Amino acid sequence: MVKCYLRRTRESRVRSGHPWVFLSDIERTEGSFTPGDVAEVRSVNNTFLGRAFFNPRSQIALRMLTRHDEPIDGDFFLRRIREAWAWRTRLCDVNSCRAVFAESDFLPALIVDKFGDVLAVQSLCAGLEPWKGILTEILVEVIKPRGIYERSDVPVRRLEGLEQCTGLLYGQVPDRVAMLENGITFSVDVKKGQKTGFFLDQKENRAAIAPLCPGARVLDCFCHNGSFSLHAAKYGARSVLGVDISEDALAVARENARANGLEDAVSFEAHNCFDHLRELTDKQELFDLVILDPPAFTKTRANLPGALRGYKEINLRGLKLTRPGGFLVTCSCSQHVKTQDFIDMLNQAARDARRKLRMVEQRTQGRDHPILPASPETRYLKCLIVQVME
């Protein structure tokens, strides 16, 4: 087994429980290896620190598997997946949930989403590739799905020296999978939809808007398949306008509305949300509830200033479109945008919009996306619910 010795002072990151070691943190290696092999991680003084997937092609060269001197084998992965599933069955609604959340479940780079009786799997590092067959068998044994579909069609795999790939891993997976979330039926395109087909991390946040919706006129921007829109309608909104740039996504949103008998309360329009927010502001439209749930504005720290400018632009418009006494739900899934940066941005937008804000809730991702206190990267979703006052 290859051994990786860390530079002096860099071992504290591992000892504190962080799951990543960067290539620049490695002093030297001993032994032959193939990228993705399991490596022993050791301090410069030869103290055993754990075992990790090792890939020097990636800037995240070591992805920690364990800090114990134990074999990495089928039994190891079976134990980890059982522990992950036990967390969900205890704390989450398992009709729809993220069943495995990578490093947060001590299974680095492995994503498993559950939609009804179907699993969608992403493998995001070279170390997982030899284990795909065994991992599939374990998922079948532990979760007992009807089918498992791989959605490893993400650009980040190139950083690991891997090709993108998709395909059936087990059983049967239809083109559309019916899923229940908070009592609402959604049709999920597991094979071709964004990411693994649906954004599960906002599930608890969507339920949290219930007190804001009765009798409300609602604007939901970046609505994708209509998840926030349909929740608003179910919770008693007078009217809901969902806006997204993708007509394909809106076609699914309309299907979802019809499936739940909500088509009379919800309408969907295809627009560039930046432009449409400006147009609605110019028309002096007002809504009782405005929801902003955009895709990530940056994947890198270098682009953070531009991302914050983008967030400020849409939030400035959103605040102006919110009736005094109404509510704004604003979100960011950009990992590099820290919570305080997001709050500061919103305060700046409120100042420029000449609005006062009162915090209702400061939320993050659902419990099926666990957060490791030692790894700030695992806390990526920001969701602020505020009341907007003149």
Backbone torsions as a table, in degrees:
resi	resn	phi	psi	omega
1	MET	NA	132.3	178.9
2	VAL	-64.9	144.8	177.8
3	LYS	-116.0	135.2	178.7
4	CYS	-116.6	122.9	-179.4
5	TYR	-102.8	127.2	-176.5
6	LEU	-85.6	153.2	175.9
7	ARG	-64.2	152.9	179.1
8	ARG	-58.6	138.7	-178.8
9	THR	79.6	-11.2	-177.5
10	ARG	-87.2	-12.0	-177.7
11	GLU	-72.1	-18.6	-178.1
12	SER	-61.7	-30.8	178.9
13	ARG	-62.2	-43.0	178.7
14	VAL	-69.8	-44.8	-178.0
15	ARG	-61.5	-31.0	-179.0
16	SER	-77.0	-10.9	177.2
17	GLY	105.3	5.3	178.0
18	HIS	-71.2	138.1	-172.6
19	PRO	-86.5	-2.0	-175.8
20	TRP	-118.3	144.1	168.1
21	VAL	-126.8	126.6	-177.6
22	PHE	-83.6	156.0	-177.5
23	LEU	-55.8	-38.3	-178.6
24	SER	-69.3	-12.5	179.8
25	ASP	-87.0	-7.1	-176.2
26	ILE	-92.7	125.2	179.5
27	GLU	-77.4	-47.2	-178.9
28	ARG	-164.2	165.2	175.2
29	THR	-125.3	155.0	175.4
30	GLU	-130.8	132.9	176.5
31	GLY	100.7	157.2	179.5
32	SER	-83.6	157.0	-177.7
33	PHE	-162.4	162.9	168.6
34	THR	-112.4	138.6	179.5
35	PRO	-51.1	128.1	-176.9
36	GLY	104.0	-10.0	178.4
37	ASP	-64.0	158.6	173.0
38	VAL	-80.0	131.9	-178.6
39	ALA	-120.7	150.2	167.1
40	GLU	-80.2	135.1	177.1
41	VAL	-105.8	126.2	-176.0
42	ARG	-133.2	153.4	175.3
43	SER	-75.9	170.4	178.6
44	VAL	-62.5	-22.4	178.5
45	ASN	-93.2	11.5	175.4
46	ASN	74.7	21.3	174.4
47	THR	-79.3	132.9	178.9
48	PHE	-68.9	127.6	-179.0
49	LEU	-113.7	-17.4	179.3
50	GLY	148.4	-169.8	176.3
51	ARG	-126.2	148.7	-173.4
52	ALA	-152.4	156.0	165.4
53	PHE	-69.8	134.3	-176.9
54	PHE	-119.3	124.6	176.8
55	ASN	-145.6	98.3	-178.0
56	PRO	-70.8	-5.4	174.0
57	ARG	-73.1	-20.5	-176.5
58	SER	-103.5	148.7	174.1
59	GLN	-65.1	-32.7	170.5
60	ILE	-86.8	87.9	-170.1
61	ALA	-77.6	-32.4	-179.6
62	LEU	-124.1	126.2	175.3
63	ARG	-114.1	110.5	-170.9
64	MET	-66.5	131.4	175.8
65	LEU	-100.5	-40.5	-178.3
66	THR	-158.8	151.6	172.3
67	ARG	-101.5	8.1	179.3
68	HIS	-104.9	156.2	177.9
69	ASP	-84.8	83.0	-175.9
70	GLU	-137.7	153.8	179.9
71	PRO	-72.1	145.9	173.4
72	ILE	-99.2	100.8	-175.3
73	ASP	-144.8	-170.5	-179.0
74	GLY	-58.8	-39.4	178.8
75	ASP	-63.6	-36.3	177.9
76	PHE	-61.4	-48.4	-178.2
77	PHE	-69.5	-34.0	176.6
78	LEU	-62.5	-44.0	179.8
79	ARG	-63.7	-43.4	-179.9
80	ARG	-63.4	-43.9	-178.1
81	ILE	-70.0	-37.2	175.0
82	ARG	-61.2	-41.0	179.4
83	GLU	-65.8	-40.8	178.7
84	ALA	-63.6	-42.7	-178.8
85	TRP	-69.8	-34.0	176.9
86	ALA	-63.3	-37.8	176.2
87	TRP	-59.9	-46.8	-177.7
88	ARG	-66.9	-43.7	-177.6
89	THR	-67.3	-23.6	178.7
90	ARG	-86.2	-37.4	-168.1
91	LEU	-115.8	-10.5	-169.9
92	CYS	-130.5	165.1	170.3
93	ASP	-85.0	110.7	-172.3
94	VAL	-84.4	1.3	171.9
95	ASN	-61.9	-34.6	176.0
96	SER	-148.6	120.2	-177.2
97	CYS	-168.2	162.9	167.2
98	ARG	-83.7	111.5	-174.7
99	ALA	-79.5	-30.4	176.1
100	VAL	-138.1	125.7	-178.7
101	PHE	-117.7	62.4	167.7
102	ALA	46.6	-128.6	-174.8
103	GLU	-56.6	-31.2	-179.0
104	SER	-67.5	-19.6	173.5
105	ASP	-109.3	16.6	176.1
106	PHE	60.3	32.0	174.2
107	LEU	-129.6	79.0	-169.1
108	PRO	-55.2	132.7	172.1
109	ALA	70.3	11.2	177.7
110	LEU	-105.4	121.4	176.2
111	ILE	-114.9	130.5	174.4
112	VAL	-132.6	116.6	177.2
113	ASP	-108.2	138.8	-178.6
114	LYS	-111.0	121.0	176.1
115	PHE	-120.0	105.9	-174.9
116	GLY	59.6	-121.2	-179.7
117	ASP	-106.4	24.1	-180.0
118	VAL	-122.5	141.8	175.6
119	LEU	-110.2	138.7	171.2
120	ALA	-113.6	129.4	-171.7
121	VAL	-119.8	136.7	170.8
122	GLN	-121.7	131.9	175.0
123	SER	-113.0	115.2	-168.2
124	LEU	-113.7	9.5	175.7
125	CYS	-144.9	157.6	-176.1
126	ALA	-63.2	-30.6	-177.5
127	GLY	-63.1	-26.7	-178.2
128	LEU	-79.2	-22.3	-171.1
129	GLU	-55.8	-46.0	-179.2
130	PRO	-68.3	-14.5	-174.7
131	TRP	-100.2	2.1	-173.9
132	LYS	-56.2	-44.8	-178.9
133	GLY	-62.6	-45.7	-180.0
134	ILE	-66.8	-41.3	179.0
135	LEU	-62.8	-38.5	177.1
136	THR	-62.1	-45.5	178.8
137	GLU	-61.0	-39.8	-179.4
138	ILE	-67.4	-42.5	179.0
139	LEU	-61.9	-38.7	177.0
140	VAL	-63.7	-43.6	-178.4
141	GLU	-66.3	-42.7	-172.2
142	VAL	-83.6	-45.2	-172.3
143	ILE	-100.3	-25.3	177.0
144	LYS	60.0	56.0	179.0
145	PRO	-80.0	164.8	172.3
146	ARG	-75.0	-35.0	-179.1
147	GLY	-156.4	158.5	177.4
148	ILE	-131.6	129.2	-179.0
149	TYR	-123.7	133.4	179.6
150	GLU	-87.9	132.5	177.1
151	ARG	-124.9	54.5	179.2
152	SER	-89.4	46.4	-179.5
153	ASP	-105.7	58.4	-176.4
154	VAL	-124.8	139.8	-176.0
155	PRO	-59.5	-26.3	-176.9
156	VAL	-60.8	-21.8	178.2
157	ARG	-62.9	-27.8	179.2
158	ARG	-62.7	-31.5	178.5
159	LEU	-67.0	-18.2	178.3
160	GLU	-98.5	1.2	-176.8
161	GLY	77.8	25.9	-176.4
162	LEU	-113.9	150.9	172.3
163	GLU	-83.4	153.9	172.5
164	GLN	-75.5	146.0	-179.0
165	CYS	-154.4	152.5	174.0
166	THR	-139.2	164.8	174.8
167	GLY	152.9	165.4	-179.7
168	LEU	-74.4	129.0	177.5
169	LEU	-103.2	-26.6	-176.8
170	TYR	-164.1	143.3	168.4
171	GLY	66.2	-141.0	-177.7
172	GLN	-125.4	134.7	177.3
173	VAL	-131.9	113.1	178.9
174	PRO	-72.8	167.9	179.1
175	ASP	-64.0	-33.9	176.2
176	ARG	-127.0	134.1	-178.6
177	VAL	-113.5	129.4	176.9
178	ALA	-81.1	130.7	-177.3
179	MET	-134.7	143.7	179.0
180	LEU	-108.8	125.6	176.4
181	GLU	-131.8	119.8	179.5
182	ASN	51.9	36.9	178.3
183	GLY	82.0	5.2	-180.0
184	ILE	-112.2	135.8	178.7
185	THR	-88.0	130.8	176.0
186	PHE	-124.1	144.0	173.6
187	SER	-96.3	122.0	-174.3
188	VAL	-111.4	126.9	175.3
189	ASP	-90.1	87.4	-175.5
190	VAL	-66.5	-31.5	-172.1
191	LYS	-82.3	-33.1	-173.4
192	LYS	-131.9	-4.3	-179.2
193	GLY	-69.4	167.6	179.5
194	GLN	-59.9	143.4	-177.9
195	LYS	55.1	-118.2	177.0
196	THR	-99.7	7.0	176.3
197	GLY	121.1	-20.6	-176.8
198	PHE	-163.6	150.4	-178.6
199	PHE	-97.4	97.1	-174.8
200	LEU	-79.5	-18.7	-171.0
201	ASP	-67.7	-18.6	-179.2
202	GLN	-93.4	5.7	-172.7
203	LYS	-52.7	-50.7	-178.3
204	GLU	-71.5	-30.4	177.5
205	ASN	-70.0	-35.6	176.8
206	ARG	-64.8	-37.7	176.8
207	ALA	-67.6	-28.4	-175.2
208	ALA	-71.0	-15.1	-179.0
209	ILE	-82.6	-3.7	-174.6
210	ALA	-50.2	-44.9	-177.6
211	PRO	-68.7	-15.1	-174.8
212	LEU	-92.2	-8.6	-166.5
213	CYS	-96.0	-32.2	-173.9
214	PRO	-54.0	122.0	178.0
215	GLY	73.8	6.0	-172.5
216	ALA	-86.5	149.7	165.3
217	ARG	-92.9	122.9	-168.1
218	VAL	-120.2	137.8	170.7
219	LEU	-116.7	123.4	-179.7
220	ASP	-119.8	105.1	-178.1
221	CYS	-97.3	147.6	-173.5
222	PHE	60.8	47.8	-167.0
223	CYS	-78.9	-15.2	179.5
224	HIS	52.5	-118.4	-176.7
225	ASN	-86.1	11.6	173.8
226	GLY	85.4	23.3	-173.6
227	SER	-65.7	-51.1	176.7
228	PHE	-65.0	-39.7	-178.3
229	SER	-58.9	-46.8	-177.9
230	LEU	-69.0	-34.5	175.2
231	HIS	-63.3	-43.2	179.7
232	ALA	-60.6	-43.5	179.2
233	ALA	-64.6	-43.2	179.4
234	LYS	-62.9	-33.6	-177.5
235	TYR	-86.3	10.8	168.8
236	GLY	103.5	14.8	178.0
237	ALA	-62.3	144.7	177.8
238	ARG	-70.0	-41.2	176.9
239	SER	-155.3	148.6	-179.8
240	VAL	-134.6	129.9	172.8
241	LEU	-112.3	116.3	176.0
242	GLY	-102.0	132.3	-175.8
243	VAL	-126.1	132.3	175.9
244	ASP	-153.4	153.8	-178.8
245	ILE	-78.1	-19.2	-174.7
246	SER	-94.6	113.1	177.1
247	GLU	-67.5	-31.8	176.7
248	ASP	-62.3	-43.7	178.2
249	ALA	-64.1	-38.8	-178.9
250	LEU	-70.1	-30.3	175.8
251	ALA	-61.0	-41.2	176.5
252	VAL	-67.8	-38.7	178.7
253	ALA	-59.8	-42.2	179.2
254	ARG	-65.9	-39.2	175.3
255	GLU	-60.1	-42.3	179.7
256	ASN	-63.6	-40.2	178.8
257	ALA	-62.4	-45.2	179.8
258	ARG	-64.1	-40.8	-178.0
259	ALA	-62.3	-25.4	-178.8
260	ASN	-104.8	7.0	-179.5
261	GLY	65.7	30.0	-176.6
262	LEU	-112.3	10.9	-174.2
263	GLU	-64.6	-24.1	179.7
264	ASP	-78.0	-21.9	-177.2
265	ALA	-95.7	-16.3	-174.1
266	VAL	-124.8	135.3	170.3
267	SER	-125.8	150.0	-178.2
268	PHE	-125.5	136.4	179.9
269	GLU	-132.3	141.4	178.9
270	ALA	-91.9	114.8	177.8
271	HIS	-148.6	157.5	162.7
272	ASN	-70.0	118.0	-171.9
273	CYS	-63.1	-35.4	176.9
274	PHE	-58.9	-48.8	-178.4
275	ASP	-66.3	-41.8	-174.9
276	HIS	-70.4	-35.4	174.8
277	LEU	-60.0	-40.4	178.2
278	ARG	-65.6	-43.2	-179.9
279	GLU	-63.2	-43.0	179.2
280	LEU	-65.3	-36.7	177.2
281	THR	-64.4	-44.4	179.2
282	ASP	-61.1	-32.2	178.6
283	LYS	-82.0	-2.8	179.6
284	GLN	59.4	37.0	174.0
285	GLU	-68.9	151.6	177.5
286	LEU	-134.7	140.8	179.4
287	PHE	-128.5	152.3	177.4
288	ASP	-79.9	-25.9	179.7
289	LEU	-143.9	124.9	176.3
290	VAL	-117.2	130.8	-178.7
291	ILE	-118.6	125.9	178.5
292	LEU	-122.0	108.6	-178.3
293	ASP	-131.5	69.8	-175.3
294	PRO	-77.9	163.9	170.2
295	PRO	-67.2	170.2	-179.7
296	ALA	-59.5	132.0	179.4
297	PHE	-87.8	-12.4	175.3
298	THR	-154.1	143.6	174.0
299	LYS	-106.1	-2.7	-177.1
300	THR	-133.0	154.0	177.1
301	ARG	-66.2	-30.8	-177.0
302	ALA	-63.2	-29.5	-177.7
303	ASN	-94.9	12.9	-177.0
304	LEU	-60.0	-45.0	-179.8
305	PRO	-58.4	-41.5	178.1
306	GLY	-65.4	-38.0	178.3
307	ALA	-63.2	-44.0	-179.9
308	LEU	-64.6	-34.3	175.4
309	ARG	-64.8	-40.6	177.5
310	GLY	-63.1	-44.4	178.0
311	TYR	-62.6	-40.0	-179.5
312	LYS	-64.8	-39.5	-179.5
313	GLU	-59.9	-50.6	-176.3
314	ILE	-71.6	-32.3	179.9
315	ASN	-74.3	-34.7	174.1
316	LEU	-58.2	-46.8	178.9
317	ARG	-66.2	-42.8	-179.4
318	GLY	-61.0	-39.2	178.8
319	LEU	-65.9	-40.5	178.9
320	LYS	-67.2	-25.8	-179.2
321	LEU	-86.9	-6.3	-178.6
322	THR	-91.3	124.5	178.4
323	ARG	-59.9	139.0	177.3
324	PRO	-53.1	128.0	-174.2
325	GLY	92.8	-10.0	177.6
326	GLY	-82.2	-170.1	-171.5
327	PHE	-131.6	146.1	174.3
328	LEU	-117.8	129.3	171.4
329	VAL	-110.6	114.4	-175.3
330	THR	-126.7	136.3	-169.9
331	CYS	-131.3	155.8	170.3
332	SER	-144.3	128.5	175.0
333	CYS	-106.5	14.3	178.2
334	SER	-77.9	115.2	-176.7
335	GLN	-57.6	-36.6	-173.8
336	HIS	-79.8	-8.8	175.0
337	VAL	-89.1	108.4	-178.2
338	LYS	-77.0	158.7	-175.6
339	THR	-57.2	-46.1	-178.1
340	GLN	-66.6	-36.4	175.4
341	ASP	-60.4	-39.6	-179.0
342	PHE	-68.3	-41.8	177.5
343	ILE	-64.7	-42.8	178.4
344	ASP	-61.2	-42.6	177.0
345	MET	-58.8	-45.0	-178.4
346	LEU	-65.0	-38.7	176.6
347	ASN	-63.1	-40.3	177.8
348	GLN	-64.8	-41.3	177.9
349	ALA	-63.7	-40.2	179.1
350	ALA	-64.7	-39.8	177.6
351	ARG	-61.4	-46.5	-178.6
352	ASP	-68.8	-29.2	178.8
353	ALA	-86.2	-4.5	-178.1
354	ARG	58.5	50.0	177.7
355	ARG	-125.9	152.7	172.5
356	LYS	-105.6	148.8	-177.5
357	LEU	-121.4	145.2	172.7
358	ARG	-130.3	123.3	-175.0
359	MET	-73.0	127.0	171.5
360	VAL	-90.7	-52.6	179.2
361	GLU	-152.2	147.2	169.9
362	GLN	-115.5	111.5	-169.9
363	ARG	-120.0	170.2	176.5
364	THR	-139.6	-160.1	-177.8
365	GLN	-69.6	162.2	-178.5
366	GLY	-67.8	169.2	-175.2
367	ARG	-70.2	-13.5	174.1
368	ASP	-79.5	-2.4	172.6
369	HIS	-117.9	71.9	-171.4
370	PRO	-59.8	153.4	-179.9
371	ILE	-110.2	132.8	173.7
372	LEU	-95.9	118.1	178.5
373	PRO	-55.9	-30.0	-179.7
374	ALA	-79.1	-7.6	-176.2
375	SER	-131.5	90.5	-178.7
376	PRO	-56.1	-25.2	-178.8
377	GLU	-63.1	-24.1	-178.6
378	THR	-77.2	-13.5	174.4
379	ARG	-102.3	94.0	-172.2
380	TYR	-113.8	-24.7	-173.2
381	LEU	-93.7	129.2	173.9
382	LYS	-113.1	133.2	176.7
383	CYS	-139.3	110.5	179.5
384	LEU	-108.1	130.6	173.9
385	ILE	-113.0	117.4	-175.7
386	VAL	-130.1	150.7	169.7
387	GLN	-92.0	140.3	-174.9
388	VAL	-108.8	122.4	-177.2
389	MET	-122.8	154.1	175.5
390	GLU	-78.5	NA	NA
